[in-house]
Amino acid sequence: MVRVRTFEFPDELYYLVEHDTWARLDADRRVTVGLTSLGAHISGEFIEFLPKAMGAAIERDRSLGVLEMSKVIRAVRSPIAGTIVARNERATQRAKLINEDPYGEGWLVRLAPRDWDGDATRLATGTGIAPAVEAYMALLAETFDQPPP
């Protein structure tokens, strides 16, 4: 487990750091996608998760659905290209689950990847996680003119 300040980043995941999402290649060659603990923290409490439809083709860096907070709607950017094969219905019924357990029960969608090997090379993993997250947090602090959490 990589820890950056107060946020955890499990070792077995791949991260699209600048969009606060993670991807995990599962044994069935499907990819589970979710929001990072940092992304859940900086977004605030989620009140609704609206994923795209089953069978929707998703491009890397493009929306796989939206998360609604009290006054903001945020597109969730996919770390990989693929087709939605499962949506977390529990998270659509109770979006707070994404805040409470972003790496477990709060996952968002599962994708049939188009090119896992190619997409995975563009994601942060292993020893690359901490420096990528620190750089992202510095950019956030600069953007909002305040120290990161």
DAURRA-V584363 format. One record per residue. N is the residue number from 1. RES is the residue in one letter. PSI is psi in radians with two decimals (* if undefined). BURIAL is + if it has 9 or more other C-alpha atoms within 8 Angstrom, else -. Layout:
n=N res=RES psi=PSI burial=BURIAL
n=N res=RES psi=PSI burial=BURIAL
This chain:
n=1 res=M psi=2.19 burial=-
n=2 res=V psi=2.32 burial=+
n=3 res=R psi=2.18 burial=+
n=4 res=V psi=1.91 burial=+
n=5 res=R psi=-2.07 burial=-
n=6 res=T psi=0.14 burial=-
n=7 res=F psi=2.43 burial=-
n=8 res=E psi=2.53 burial=+
n=9 res=F psi=1.71 burial=+
n=10 res=P psi=2.41 burial=-
n=11 res=D psi=-0.60 burial=-
n=12 res=E psi=-0.02 burial=-
n=13 res=L psi=2.83 burial=+
n=14 res=Y psi=2.46 burial=+
n=15 res=Y psi=2.34 burial=+
n=16 res=L psi=1.43 burial=+
n=17 res=V psi=-0.81 burial=+
n=18 res=E psi=-0.16 burial=-
n=19 res=H psi=0.19 burial=+
n=20 res=D psi=0.54 burial=+
n=21 res=T psi=2.76 burial=+
n=22 res=W psi=2.80 burial=+
n=23 res=A psi=2.50 burial=+
n=24 res=R psi=2.14 burial=+
n=25 res=L psi=2.09 burial=-
n=26 res=D psi=2.95 burial=-
n=27 res=A psi=-0.51 burial=-
n=28 res=D psi=0.18 burial=-
n=29 res=R psi=0.26 burial=-
n=30 res=R psi=2.79 burial=+
n=31 res=V psi=2.14 burial=+
n=32 res=T psi=2.39 burial=+
n=33 res=V psi=2.47 burial=+
n=34 res=G psi=-3.09 burial=+
n=35 res=L psi=2.50 burial=+
n=36 res=T psi=2.86 burial=+
n=37 res=S psi=-0.62 burial=+
n=38 res=L psi=-0.80 burial=-
n=39 res=G psi=-0.71 burial=+
n=40 res=A psi=-0.67 burial=+
n=41 res=H psi=-0.86 burial=+
n=42 res=I psi=-0.36 burial=-
n=43 res=S psi=-0.51 burial=-
n=44 res=G psi=-2.95 burial=-
n=45 res=E psi=2.21 burial=+
n=46 res=F psi=2.42 burial=+
n=47 res=I psi=-0.28 burial=+
n=48 res=E psi=2.47 burial=+
n=49 res=F psi=2.14 burial=+
n=50 res=L psi=1.62 burial=-
n=51 res=P psi=2.78 burial=+
n=52 res=K psi=2.93 burial=-
n=53 res=A psi=2.69 burial=-
n=54 res=M psi=2.42 burial=+
n=55 res=G psi=-0.07 burial=-
n=56 res=A psi=2.37 burial=-
n=57 res=A psi=2.24 burial=-
n=58 res=I psi=2.30 burial=+
n=59 res=E psi=2.65 burial=+
n=60 res=R psi=2.44 burial=+
n=61 res=D psi=0.13 burial=+
n=62 res=R psi=2.87 burial=+
n=63 res=S psi=2.34 burial=+
n=64 res=L psi=-0.04 burial=+
n=65 res=G psi=-3.06 burial=+
n=66 res=V psi=2.62 burial=+
n=67 res=L psi=2.33 burial=+
n=68 res=E psi=2.29 burial=+
n=69 res=M psi=-3.03 burial=+
n=70 res=S psi=-0.68 burial=-
n=71 res=K psi=0.15 burial=-
n=72 res=V psi=2.53 burial=-
n=73 res=I psi=2.30 burial=-
n=74 res=R psi=2.26 burial=-
n=75 res=A psi=2.43 burial=+
n=76 res=V psi=2.07 burial=+
n=77 res=R psi=2.31 burial=+
n=78 res=S psi=2.36 burial=+
n=79 res=P psi=-0.28 burial=+
n=80 res=I psi=2.89 burial=+
n=81 res=A psi=2.49 burial=+
n=82 res=G psi=-2.97 burial=+
n=83 res=T psi=2.35 burial=+
n=84 res=I psi=2.12 burial=+
n=85 res=V psi=-0.23 burial=+
n=86 res=A psi=2.55 burial=-
n=87 res=R psi=2.51 burial=+
n=88 res=N psi=1.65 burial=+
n=89 res=E psi=-0.55 burial=-
n=90 res=R psi=-0.68 burial=+
n=91 res=A psi=-0.51 burial=+
n=92 res=T psi=-0.51 burial=+
n=93 res=Q psi=-0.49 burial=-
n=94 res=R psi=1.48 burial=+
n=95 res=A psi=-0.42 burial=+
n=96 res=K psi=-0.39 burial=+
n=97 res=L psi=-0.56 burial=+
n=98 res=I psi=-0.69 burial=+
n=99 res=N psi=-0.72 burial=+
n=100 res=E psi=-0.63 burial=-
n=101 res=D psi=1.16 burial=+
n=102 res=P psi=-0.44 burial=+
n=103 res=Y psi=-0.02 burial=+
n=104 res=G psi=-1.90 burial=-
n=105 res=E psi=-0.27 burial=+
n=106 res=G psi=0.31 burial=+
n=107 res=W psi=2.82 burial=+
n=108 res=L psi=-1.07 burial=+
n=109 res=V psi=2.88 burial=+
n=110 res=R psi=2.44 burial=+
n=111 res=L psi=2.56 burial=+
n=112 res=A psi=1.92 burial=+
n=113 res=P psi=2.54 burial=+
n=114 res=R psi=-0.75 burial=-
n=115 res=D psi=1.25 burial=+
n=116 res=W psi=-0.84 burial=+
n=117 res=D psi=-0.74 burial=-
n=118 res=G psi=-0.80 burial=-
n=119 res=D psi=-0.69 burial=+
n=120 res=A psi=-0.55 burial=+
n=121 res=T psi=-0.31 burial=-
n=122 res=R psi=0.04 burial=-
n=123 res=L psi=2.65 burial=+
n=124 res=A psi=2.39 burial=+
n=125 res=T psi=2.90 burial=+
n=126 res=G psi=-2.29 burial=-
n=127 res=T psi=-0.20 burial=-
n=128 res=G psi=-0.20 burial=-
n=129 res=I psi=-0.98 burial=+
n=130 res=A psi=-0.87 burial=+
n=131 res=P psi=-0.62 burial=-
n=132 res=A psi=-0.73 burial=+
n=133 res=V psi=-0.73 burial=+
n=134 res=E psi=-0.74 burial=+
n=135 res=A psi=-0.71 burial=-
n=136 res=Y psi=-0.75 burial=+
n=137 res=M psi=-0.64 burial=+
n=138 res=A psi=-0.70 burial=+
n=139 res=L psi=-0.72 burial=-
n=140 res=L psi=-0.80 burial=+
n=141 res=A psi=-0.73 burial=+
n=142 res=E psi=-0.73 burial=+
n=143 res=T psi=-0.74 burial=-
n=144 res=F psi=0.03 burial=-
n=145 res=D psi=0.77 burial=-
n=146 res=Q psi=2.75 burial=-
n=147 res=P psi=2.53 burial=-
n=148 res=P psi=2.81 burial=-
n=149 res=P psi=* burial=-
